[in-house]
Amino acid sequence: MVWDFRSTAVLSNQIYQEAFICTCLKVHPYDSHFVAQSNGDYIALFSTRKPYKPNKFERYEGHKVCGYHIGCDFSPDGKIICSGSADGKIFFCDHSMARVMRTIEAHSAPCTDVAYHPTLPSWVATCGWDGQVKVWT
């Protein structure tokens, strides 16, 4: 569902037509779209403008969700999408090409969330089911 925060009105009751749940939503820092981390092992790209359609040609794949609540994030400049993964890795994808650029073996259990530092763009924090929080540069 899509809500208007100011009025709390429902703008659209279903924008995601697949049978998977979404574990994380992130709005692009500058462009008019957002991403949704899907339990189907991909990140889907959507427009923030009515009718909020998904971009069927751009999916960010390679990571595993496997039923975990896996997070994702945009780099501060919006050029990279970072995602955790059920196999403990961090995946860095080129936003414009929808391709994996790099992976890091981050945790010994699922890497459940990732977050870019808002002003230090090369810093990424992760947390995992191994009980650790790590900062990567």
KEZANU-15495 format. One record per residue: residue number from 1; residue in one letter; x, y, z of N, C-alpha, C in turn. Coordinates in steps of 0.02 Angstrom, whole numbers, always signed. Atoms other than C-alpha are relative to their C-alpha. Example, Ala and Ser with C-alpha at 12.3 -4.5 7.8 and 13.67 -1.06 7.14 Angstrom:
<lumfis>
> n res n.px n.py n.pz ca.px ca.py ca.pz c.px c.py c.pz
> 1 A +45 -59 +0 +615 -225 +390 +45 +60 +0
> 2 S -42 -59 -3 +684 -53 +357 -39 +55 +37
</lumfis>
This chain:
<lumfis>
> n res n.px n.py n.pz ca.px ca.py ca.pz c.px c.py c.pz
> 1 M +42 -59 +0 +0 +0 +0 +44 +62 +0
> 2 V -34 -65 -1 +51 +180 -26 -45 +49 +36
> 3 W +37 -50 -39 -2 +313 +99 +30 +69 -11
> 4 D -24 -69 -3 +10 +502 +98 +12 +14 +74
> 5 F -16 -11 -70 +100 +544 +260 -38 +59 +30
> 6 R +33 -60 -27 +19 +716 +277 -74 -13 +15
> 7 S +72 +9 -9 -162 +663 +254 -18 -68 +27
> 8 T +9 +71 -18 -143 +477 +298 -47 -37 -47
> 9 A +44 +32 +49 -248 +438 +145 +37 -55 -38
> 10 V -28 +54 +40 -218 +275 +52 +0 +23 -73
> 11 L -6 -22 +70 -154 +320 -123 -5 -59 -49
> 12 S +3 +60 +42 -139 +144 -192 -1 -60 +46
> 13 N +6 +57 -46 -190 -20 -112 +44 -59 -18
> 14 Q -46 +54 +16 -72 -135 -207 +43 +19 -59
> 15 I -46 -16 +54 +82 -89 -306 +46 -58 -16
> 16 Y -44 +57 +8 +176 -251 -284 -42 -61 -15
> 17 Q +46 +52 +22 +90 -390 -381 +27 -71 +8
> 18 E -30 +66 -5 +203 -536 -335 -19 -33 +67
> 19 A +20 +39 -58 +177 -672 -205 +50 +6 +58
> 20 F -52 -6 -51 +329 -618 -102 -14 +61 +45
> 21 I +4 -58 -43 +336 -503 +48 +62 +43 -11
> 22 C -57 -45 +4 +451 -352 +53 +25 +14 +70
> 23 T -29 -7 -67 +569 -341 +201 +29 +69 +13
> 24 C -31 -66 -9 +636 -165 +171 -19 +45 -59
> 25 L +11 -50 +52 +594 -7 +74 +49 +57 +11
> 26 K -46 -57 -4 +717 +133 +35 -15 +47 -58
> 27 V +11 -51 +51 +686 +296 -59 +67 +24 -25
> 28 H -61 -26 +30 +820 +355 -180 +12 +71 +26
> 29 P -13 -67 -28 +907 +511 -110 -16 +58 -46
> 30 Y +11 -56 +46 +878 +615 -268 -51 -14 -54
> 31 D +45 +16 +55 +777 +524 -401 -69 -19 +25
> 32 S +70 +13 -19 +590 +490 -402 -16 -75 -4
> 33 H +15 +71 -6 +595 +304 -361 +24 -27 +67
> 34 F -20 +35 -62 +617 +182 -218 +11 -73 -16
> 35 V -11 +71 +9 +673 +3 -198 -34 -38 +56
> 36 A +31 +45 -48 +590 -143 -109 +39 -65 +0
> 37 Q -36 +64 -8 +690 -291 -43 -53 -55 +1
> 38 S +51 +53 +7 +589 -444 -95 +25 -65 +31
> 39 N -16 +67 -26 +583 -612 -9 +12 -49 -56
> 40 G -15 +41 +59 +603 -680 -186 +72 +5 -22
> 41 D -72 -6 +13 +791 -645 -178 +17 +52 -53
> 42 Y -18 -56 +44 +791 -482 -276 -26 +65 +31
> 43 I +22 -67 -19 +770 -295 -251 -36 +29 -60
> 44 A +40 -28 +54 +632 -216 -356 +2 +76 +3
> 45 L -2 -72 +6 +633 -36 -417 -70 +25 -19
> 46 F +67 -28 +12 +472 +69 -412 +4 +75 -9
> 47 S +7 -72 +7 +422 +244 -465 -35 +28 +62
> 48 T +36 -33 -54 +369 +366 -328 -57 +42 -26
> 49 R +55 -38 +31 +245 +443 -450 -56 -48 -19
> 50 K +58 +41 +19 +70 +379 -483 +10 -26 -70
> 51 P +32 +51 -41 +32 +240 -525 +50 -44 +38
> 52 Y -50 +35 -41 +192 +184 -431 +19 -68 -30
> 53 K -15 +63 +35 +236 +52 -561 +71 -24 +13
> 54 P -68 +28 -5 +383 -66 -541 +34 +3 -68
> 55 N -40 +3 +60 +523 -59 -667 +15 -74 -13
> 56 K -7 +72 +12 +513 -235 -740 +67 -18 -32
> 57 F -63 +12 +34 +681 -215 -827 +60 +7 +47
> 58 E -55 -7 -48 +785 -173 -673 -16 -37 +65
> 59 R +3 +36 -63 +805 -298 -532 +71 -10 +24
> 60 Y -66 +9 -29 +951 -311 -415 +1 -69 +32
> 61 E +0 +70 -20 +992 -495 -391 +69 -23 +20
> 62 G -64 +31 -20 +1128 -608 -321 +2 -17 +74
> 63 H +2 +12 -72 +1095 -596 -135 -57 -49 +16
> 64 K +51 +47 -23 +987 -717 -35 -38 +30 +59
> 65 V +42 -24 -56 +841 -671 +79 -21 -60 +43
> 66 C +15 +64 -34 +781 -848 +126 -44 +8 +62
> 67 G +46 -9 -56 +643 -785 +242 +23 +45 +55
> 68 Y -26 -46 -50 +754 -669 +344 -23 +71 -16
> 69 H +16 -71 +11 +716 -484 +367 +65 +35 -20
> 70 I -63 -27 +27 +858 -423 +255 -11 +72 -23
> 71 G +5 -70 +18 +888 -237 +234 +43 +19 -59
> 72 C -40 -28 +55 +958 -130 +94 +4 +75 +10
> 73 D -8 -73 -6 +1015 +50 +73 +32 +28 -63
> 74 F -34 -37 +53 +1066 +178 -56 +61 +35 +28
> 75 S -56 -42 -19 +1235 +261 -49 -25 +73 +1
> 76 P +24 -70 -4 +1220 +448 -7 -8 +34 -68
> 77 D +7 -30 +67 +1245 +493 -192 -50 -38 -43
> 78 G +50 +39 +36 +1118 +360 -246 +27 -44 -55
> 79 K -29 +39 +55 +1239 +272 -363 +7 -75 +15
> 80 I -10 +69 -20 +1255 +110 -264 -57 -22 +45
> 81 I +48 +32 -45 +1127 -5 -184 +37 -55 +36
> 82 C -35 +49 -42 +1195 -108 -40 -54 -44 +32
> 83 S +49 +47 -29 +1106 -263 +26 +36 -50 +44
> 84 G -23 +57 -39 +1132 -389 +163 -20 -64 -37
> 85 S +17 +64 +32 +1113 -574 +123 -2 -55 +52
> 86 A +7 +56 -47 +1062 -734 +211 +64 -41 +5
> 87 D -63 +37 -3 +1233 -808 +169 +56 +39 +36
> 88 G -48 -39 -39 +1319 -673 +276 +38 +52 -40
> 89 K -37 -47 +43 +1382 -569 +129 -35 +68 -4
> 90 I +26 -64 +19 +1360 -387 +84 +6 +3 -76
> 91 F +0 -8 +73 +1313 -354 -98 -4 +75 -17
> 92 F +0 -69 +24 +1353 -188 -182 -18 -2 -75
> 93 C +24 +0 +69 +1257 -157 -344 +3 +70 -30
> 94 D +1 -62 +38 +1279 -21 -474 -74 +16 -14
> 95 H +70 -17 +7 +1112 +69 -470 -21 +8 -73
> 96 S +20 -13 +69 +1112 +121 -653 +3 -62 -44
> 97 M -8 +60 +42 +1167 -48 -723 -35 -62 +29
> 98 A +33 +56 -34 +1076 -162 -597 +45 -62 +0
> 99 R -48 +55 -2 +1234 -269 -581 +39 +1 +65
> 100 V -42 +5 -60 +1332 -333 -432 +70 +24 -18
> 101 M -67 -28 +10 +1494 -234 -420 +51 -35 +46
> 102 R -46 +26 -50 +1567 -314 -264 -40 -37 +53
> 103 T +28 +33 -59 +1530 -435 -122 +54 -3 +53
> 104 I -46 +7 -57 +1608 -446 +50 -27 -54 +46
> 105 E +19 +49 -51 +1605 -595 +168 -1 +37 +66
> 106 A +6 -45 -57 +1539 -496 +315 -14 -35 +66
> 107 H +22 +31 -62 +1459 -611 +444 -1 -76 -8
> 108 S +2 +74 +0 +1460 -795 +493 -71 -26 +1
> 109 A +72 +15 +1 +1269 -792 +494 -32 +52 -46
> 110 P +30 -49 +44 +1141 -694 +392 +17 +73 +18
> 111 C -11 -72 -7 +1187 -510 +367 -69 +32 -9
> 112 T +70 -20 +1 +1019 -435 +411 -13 +73 -17
> 113 D +11 -69 +19 +1045 -250 +383 +65 +35 -18
> 114 V -56 -41 +23 +1159 -123 +301 -22 +72 +2
> 115 A +16 -72 -1 +1168 +66 +318 +62 +40 -18
> 116 Y -54 -46 +18 +1276 +194 +232 +2 +57 +51
> 117 H -8 -60 -40 +1347 +335 +337 -25 +59 -42
> 118 P +30 -53 +40 +1254 +493 +284 +50 +51 -29
> 119 T -48 -50 +25 +1409 +603 +262 +68 -30 -18
> 120 L -62 +35 +19 +1553 +477 +245 -20 -56 -48
> 121 P +30 +47 +48 +1500 +388 +85 +36 -67 -8
> 122 S -36 +64 +6 +1633 +252 +94 -10 -45 +62
> 123 W +12 +38 -61 +1574 +192 +266 -68 -34 -2
> 124 V +62 +38 -3 +1443 +55 +282 +0 -40 +65
> 125 A +8 +40 -61 +1380 -22 +444 -45 -60 -17
> 126 T +40 +60 +9 +1311 -199 +448 -14 -32 +68
> 127 C +13 +41 -59 +1232 -312 +577 -23 -69 -25
> 128 G +18 +68 +21 +1202 -498 +574 -26 -42 +57
> 129 W +25 +47 -49 +1127 -646 +663 +56 -30 +42
> 130 D -56 +21 -41 +1300 -682 +730 +10 +46 +60
> 131 G -3 -45 -57 +1269 -540 +855 +50 +57 -8
> 132 Q -51 -51 +10 +1399 -425 +779 -27 +59 -42
> 133 V +10 -60 +39 +1388 -247 +715 +69 +19 -25
> 134 K -65 -15 +30 +1528 -201 +595 -4 +63 -42
> 135 V -5 -58 +43 +1585 -44 +505 +54 -14 -52
> 136 W -44 +14 +56 +1666 -60 +334 +18 +65 -35
> 137 T -21 -59 +38 +1768 +69 +239 +33 -21 -65
</lumfis>
